[in-house]
Structure formats: structure tokens, C-alpha cells
Amino acid sequence: MTAQSHSFAEVISGLLDPWSFILTSLSYLPSTIVSLIRTAPLGTLLSWPRFQPLWFASFWSVAGPQVRSTAEPRVIPLLQGRVHNGAPVSADDAPSPGVGGVVLEVGPGSGMWVSLFSEQNLPITHIYGVEPNAFVHPPLRAAIAAAGLDDVYEAVPLGIQDLAGSGRVAEGSVDCIVSVLCLCSIPDPAQNIAALYRCLKPGGRWYVYEHVRVFAKQGLGMALYQAFLNLIWPHCIGGCELRRDTATTLREAGPWSLIDLSQPPQEPWFSSLPHIYGILTK
């Protein structure tokens, strides 16, 4: 993090931003309940594992595009391989090739990033989009069609925990993994990140942009604030956990030949959703 100073208003606004996100999600709760009462068995309404994905899908239909507009300046350079020490660099200084070959996208959701795979003219031969939430499959398929990727992008309706035994993606068959703001919500992260690692070929690359638990340099106060926020956040934001040490889990998934993974240097100390950003090479 830089030593840049911030005004009191900026700090307060930054600390309150997650609560605005939670309130937006809660605003979609009544319409989700009404929709279920009209169209689904009562058991869906009474079952949290079945109800939460629909609630999240309704909320994300509006929140997702907003998140994309904020994150795109980091995601595009990431897909192009133009990231070093947590920051975008020029094409001449790119330390890694861009995304290409056989790609596994973790948690594509409603297809928020699908268009970039075609817009950036990446040399991709096939994409597996591993997405367990059936309620986002219709917009995901629409995004695939709109991007002209029907013959390239295969939506896999499974969770990562079910992928290994499915026969859909063989170990050692994937050139690149892309995970953008999704590893926060996968179950058993150590086990499932290790399973994804095994899908990579030797020399394969994992492109990462994820929010994580606050860093030690942010101080105890921010750690406690994030822990308090995390009591509520996962229930309203589709099971997303704020307190995961995803960088360590990725590093320990298996042997890497190169790890270039850092916090973006411009993130302020009061960020309750700090990120890791970069590329790991098997």
C-alpha cells in the first residue's frame, strides 16, 4: 500500500461501502421470496441451500455489471499477461503470455467476463466455465452467444468439488485457469484449489484477481472490522467469505515455477475488501 493520505470523508466512505452492497442485496430479498411463492415449491423457500443461489442471482443481475466496470481496468491486463508486482504493466514489460489454449474459468456466474475472451482476441481454443448456480445459467448462455463463443465456451454445471469425479476436465489438460472474484465462495478452498491446480499442465498459468482477508500491515482494527463485517456478508452475498487467506492457499496448492502475486499497491489501508492480483505458473 502506498503512503498516500486520504481525507476523513474518503475513509468513512470506504468503510461504509460494503454495507451499501449488503443493503442492495437485501433489497432483492422480497422480490425473490415473491418469485418463489409464485413459481417454486414451498420447499425451495424453506431450504437455504436452494434459496440463497436464486437470491444471489437476482441481486447479481444488477450488481455484477457494476463490479465489472470497477474491476475491468485490472482484469483486462491480467488476461493479457500484463501484471507484475500487483500492477498492470505495458505489453513490452509483460512477464507472462496472455490467456490462451484450453482455459478453465472458475465461477463465471452470469457471464460477466465472457465477452473479454473474444474482445481481447486471445488465442483460446476451448473454455470450461465451471458454474454450479443453475439460476445464472440462462444469462451465462446468453453471454456466450452474444460473444460469439458457442463453439468455444462450454458451461459446466458443476461445483469445483464435483469436477474431479465428473470426467469433464481431465487432470493436466488445462493451459490456463482464470479466477476473478470467485474463490471467496468455493467450498473447502484448500482441497478444491489443489484439485484445480492438478488440472493445469506443467507450465500452465493461473490468472488471479481475488479479494482476501486484510493484510497485517492494515492493522488490528481493520482485521477486527472485517471479521465483524464477515458475520453478515456471506449470508447476503452468495456465501462469499471475506476472511480467506487465498494467496497462501494458492501458493500451497502445489509446486510453482513462478509466483507473481501481490496486493495492488494503490489499495488504501482502510479497504475491507483488499485484493491479490497476478499470475502463478506451474
C-alpha positions as CSV (number, residue, x, y, z in Angstrom):
1,M,0.0,0.0,0.0
2,T,1.2,3.5,-0.7
3,A,1.7,6.2,1.8
4,Q,-0.9,8.4,0.1
5,S,-3.0,10.3,2.5
6,H,-6.8,10.2,2.5
7,S,-9.4,12.6,3.8
8,F,-11.7,11.6,6.6
9,A,-14.7,11.5,4.2
10,E,-12.8,9.0,2.0
11,V,-12.0,6.8,4.9
12,I,-15.6,6.8,6.1
13,S,-17.0,6.2,2.6
14,G,-14.6,3.3,2.1
15,L,-15.6,1.7,5.4
16,L,-19.3,2.0,4.6
17,D,-19.1,0.8,1.0
18,P,-19.6,-2.9,2.0
19,W,-22.7,-2.1,3.9
20,S,-24.2,-0.4,0.9
21,F,-23.5,-3.6,-1.1
22,I,-25.3,-5.6,1.7
23,L,-28.3,-3.3,1.7
24,T,-28.6,-3.6,-2.1
25,S,-28.6,-7.3,-1.8
26,L,-31.2,-7.2,0.9
27,S,-33.4,-5.0,-1.3
28,Y,-33.7,-8.0,-3.7
29,L,-34.9,-10.3,-0.9
30,P,-38.6,-9.5,-1.0
31,S,-38.9,-9.9,-4.8
32,T,-37.0,-13.2,-4.6
33,I,-39.4,-14.5,-2.0
34,V,-42.5,-13.4,-4.0
35,S,-41.0,-15.1,-7.1
36,L,-40.5,-18.3,-5.3
37,I,-44.0,-18.3,-3.8
38,R,-45.4,-17.9,-7.3
39,T,-43.3,-20.3,-9.2
40,A,-41.4,-22.8,-7.0
41,P,-42.3,-25.5,-4.4
42,L,-42.5,-24.3,-0.8
43,G,-39.5,-26.5,-0.1
44,T,-37.3,-24.2,-2.1
45,L,-38.3,-21.2,0.0
46,L,-37.7,-23.2,3.2
47,S,-34.3,-24.6,2.1
48,W,-31.4,-22.1,2.5
49,P,-29.1,-24.0,0.1
50,R,-31.7,-23.7,-2.6
51,F,-33.0,-20.3,-1.8
52,Q,-29.7,-18.4,-1.5
53,P,-28.5,-19.1,-5.1
54,L,-31.7,-17.6,-6.5
55,W,-31.5,-14.6,-4.2
56,F,-27.8,-14.1,-5.2
57,A,-28.7,-14.4,-9.0
58,S,-31.4,-11.8,-8.7
59,F,-29.0,-9.4,-6.9
60,W,-26.0,-10.1,-9.1
61,S,-28.0,-9.3,-12.3
62,V,-27.7,-5.6,-11.2
63,A,-24.5,-5.7,-9.0
64,G,-22.4,-7.8,-11.5
65,P,-22.2,-5.1,-14.2
66,Q,-21.3,-2.5,-11.6
67,V,-18.5,-4.8,-10.3
68,R,-17.3,-5.4,-13.8
69,S,-17.0,-1.6,-14.5
70,T,-14.8,-1.2,-11.4
71,A,-12.7,-4.3,-11.9
72,E,-12.2,-4.2,-15.7
73,P,-9.1,-2.0,-15.6
74,R,-7.3,-4.7,-13.7
75,V,-8.9,-7.8,-15.3
76,I,-8.1,-6.8,-18.9
77,P,-4.3,-6.5,-18.3
78,L,-4.5,-9.7,-16.2
79,L,-5.9,-11.7,-19.1
80,Q,-3.3,-10.2,-21.4
81,G,-0.5,-11.3,-19.0
82,R,0.4,-7.7,-18.3
83,V,0.6,-7.8,-14.5
84,H,3.7,-7.6,-12.3
85,N,4.0,-7.0,-8.6
86,G,0.3,-6.3,-8.3
87,A,0.1,-3.7,-11.0
88,P,-0.6,-3.6,-14.8
89,V,2.5,-3.1,-17.0
90,S,3.0,-2.3,-20.6
91,A,2.9,-5.0,-23.3
92,D,6.7,-4.7,-23.7
93,D,7.1,-5.5,-20.0
94,A,4.6,-8.3,-19.8
95,P,6.1,-11.1,-17.7
96,S,3.7,-13.8,-18.9
97,P,1.8,-14.7,-22.0
98,G,-1.9,-13.9,-22.1
99,V,-4.6,-16.4,-21.6
100,G,-4.7,-19.0,-24.3
101,G,-5.2,-22.6,-25.3
102,V,-7.6,-24.6,-23.1
103,V,-8.9,-22.4,-20.4
104,L,-10.9,-23.2,-17.2
105,E,-12.9,-20.2,-15.9
106,V,-13.8,-20.7,-12.2
107,G,-17.3,-19.4,-11.3
108,P,-18.3,-17.4,-14.4
109,G,-21.7,-16.6,-12.9
110,S,-23.9,-14.8,-15.3
111,G,-21.0,-14.4,-17.8
112,M,-19.6,-11.1,-16.5
113,W,-16.2,-11.6,-18.2
114,V,-17.2,-13.8,-21.1
115,S,-17.1,-11.0,-23.7
116,L,-13.5,-10.2,-22.8
117,F,-12.3,-13.6,-24.1
118,S,-13.4,-12.6,-27.6
119,E,-12.9,-8.9,-27.4
120,Q,-9.2,-9.2,-26.5
121,N,-8.5,-11.6,-29.4
122,L,-7.0,-14.1,-27.0
123,P,-5.7,-17.4,-28.7
124,I,-8.2,-19.6,-26.9
125,T,-9.2,-23.0,-28.3
126,H,-11.7,-24.1,-25.6
127,I,-13.1,-22.7,-22.3
128,Y,-14.7,-24.7,-19.5
129,G,-16.9,-22.4,-17.4
130,V,-17.4,-24.2,-14.1
131,E,-20.6,-22.7,-12.5
132,P,-22.8,-24.6,-10.0
133,N,-25.6,-22.0,-9.7
134,A,-28.3,-23.1,-12.1
135,F,-30.1,-19.8,-11.8
136,V,-27.3,-17.9,-13.6
137,H,-27.0,-20.4,-16.4
138,P,-29.6,-18.7,-18.7
139,P,-27.7,-15.3,-18.7
140,L,-24.4,-17.2,-18.9
141,R,-25.5,-19.0,-22.1
142,A,-26.8,-15.6,-23.5
143,A,-23.4,-14.0,-22.8
144,I,-21.6,-16.9,-24.5
145,A,-23.9,-16.5,-27.6
146,A,-23.5,-12.7,-27.6
147,A,-19.7,-13.1,-27.6
148,G,-19.8,-15.5,-30.5
149,L,-18.2,-18.2,-28.4
150,D,-20.9,-21.0,-28.8
151,D,-18.3,-23.3,-30.3
152,V,-15.6,-22.5,-27.8
153,Y,-17.2,-21.9,-24.4
154,E,-18.6,-24.9,-22.6
155,A,-20.6,-24.2,-19.5
156,V,-20.0,-26.9,-16.9
157,P,-22.9,-27.1,-14.4
158,L,-20.9,-28.4,-11.5
159,G,-19.1,-27.1,-8.4
160,I,-15.4,-27.5,-8.2
161,Q,-15.9,-30.1,-5.6
162,D,-17.7,-32.3,-8.2
163,L,-15.4,-31.6,-11.1
164,A,-12.7,-34.2,-10.4
165,G,-15.0,-37.2,-10.5
166,S,-17.1,-35.9,-13.4
167,G,-14.7,-36.7,-16.2
168,R,-15.5,-33.3,-17.7
169,V,-12.0,-31.8,-17.2
170,A,-9.0,-34.2,-17.0
171,E,-6.0,-33.6,-14.8
172,G,-3.1,-32.0,-16.6
173,S,-5.3,-30.9,-19.5
174,V,-5.7,-27.2,-19.0
175,D,-3.3,-24.4,-20.2
176,C,-4.8,-21.6,-18.1
177,I,-7.1,-21.1,-15.1
178,V,-8.9,-17.8,-14.7
179,S,-10.4,-16.9,-11.3
180,V,-11.9,-13.4,-10.8
181,L,-13.6,-12.7,-7.6
182,C,-14.9,-16.2,-7.1
183,L,-12.5,-18.2,-4.8
184,C,-14.1,-16.4,-1.8
185,S,-17.2,-18.6,-2.2
186,I,-16.0,-22.0,-3.2
187,P,-16.4,-24.8,-0.5
188,D,-13.3,-26.4,1.1
189,P,-10.9,-23.9,-0.6
190,A,-7.6,-25.8,0.2
191,Q,-9.0,-29.0,-1.2
192,N,-10.6,-27.6,-4.2
193,I,-7.8,-25.1,-5.2
194,A,-5.4,-28.1,-5.0
195,A,-7.8,-30.0,-7.3
196,L,-7.8,-27.1,-9.8
197,Y,-4.0,-27.0,-9.6
198,R,-3.9,-30.6,-10.8
199,C,-6.0,-29.7,-13.9
200,L,-3.1,-27.4,-15.1
201,K,-0.5,-28.7,-17.4
202,P,3.2,-28.3,-16.5
203,G,3.9,-24.7,-17.4
204,G,0.2,-23.8,-17.2
205,R,-0.8,-20.5,-15.7
206,W,-3.3,-19.3,-13.1
207,Y,-4.6,-15.8,-13.6
208,V,-5.9,-14.4,-10.2
209,Y,-7.8,-11.4,-9.1
210,E,-9.5,-12.1,-5.7
211,H,-10.4,-10.3,-2.5
212,V,-8.9,-11.7,0.7
213,R,-8.6,-11.1,4.4
214,V,-7.0,-7.8,5.4
215,F,-3.2,-7.7,5.4
216,A,-1.2,-7.4,8.6
217,K,0.1,-4.0,7.6
218,Q,-3.5,-2.7,7.7
219,G,-3.6,-3.1,11.4
220,L,-5.6,-5.0,14.1
221,G,-8.5,-2.5,13.8
222,M,-9.2,-3.3,10.2
223,A,-8.8,-7.1,10.9
224,L,-11.5,-6.8,13.6
225,Y,-13.7,-4.7,11.4
226,Q,-13.5,-7.2,8.5
227,A,-14.2,-10.0,10.9
228,F,-17.4,-8.2,12.2
229,L,-18.4,-7.5,8.6
230,N,-18.0,-11.1,7.7
231,L,-20.6,-12.2,10.3
232,I,-23.2,-10.7,7.9
233,W,-21.6,-10.5,4.4
234,P,-21.6,-14.2,3.4
235,H,-25.3,-14.6,4.1
236,C,-26.2,-11.7,1.8
237,I,-23.5,-12.1,-0.9
238,G,-24.0,-15.7,-2.0
239,G,-21.7,-17.3,0.5
240,C,-18.8,-15.1,-0.2
241,E,-16.2,-15.2,2.7
242,L,-14.1,-12.1,3.4
243,R,-11.5,-13.7,5.7
244,R,-9.9,-16.2,3.4
245,D,-6.1,-16.3,3.0
246,T,-6.4,-17.2,-0.6
247,A,-2.8,-16.2,-1.5
248,T,-1.4,-18.8,0.9
249,T,-3.9,-21.4,-0.3
250,L,-2.8,-20.9,-3.9
251,R,0.9,-21.0,-3.0
252,E,0.4,-24.2,-1.1
253,A,-1.7,-25.9,-3.8
254,G,1.4,-27.5,-5.4
255,P,4.9,-26.7,-6.8
256,W,5.0,-23.5,-8.9
257,S,7.9,-22.4,-11.1
258,L,6.9,-18.7,-10.8
259,I,4.6,-16.8,-8.4
260,D,3.9,-13.2,-9.2
261,L,1.0,-12.4,-6.8
262,S,0.7,-9.2,-4.8
263,Q,-1.8,-6.7,-3.4
264,P,-2.4,-3.8,-5.8
265,P,-0.1,-1.1,-4.4
266,Q,-2.7,1.7,-4.6
267,E,-5.3,0.0,-2.3
268,P,-5.8,2.1,0.8
269,W,-5.3,0.9,4.4
270,F,-9.0,1.1,5.1
271,S,-10.0,-1.3,2.4
272,S,-12.1,-4.1,4.0
273,L,-12.0,-6.0,0.7
274,P,-8.3,-5.9,-0.2
275,H,-7.1,-8.0,-3.2
276,I,-4.4,-10.2,-4.5
277,Y,-3.6,-9.9,-8.2
278,G,-1.3,-11.7,-10.5
279,I,-0.2,-14.9,-12.2
280,L,1.1,-18.2,-10.9
281,T,3.0,-20.6,-13.3
282,K,3.1,-24.3,-12.7
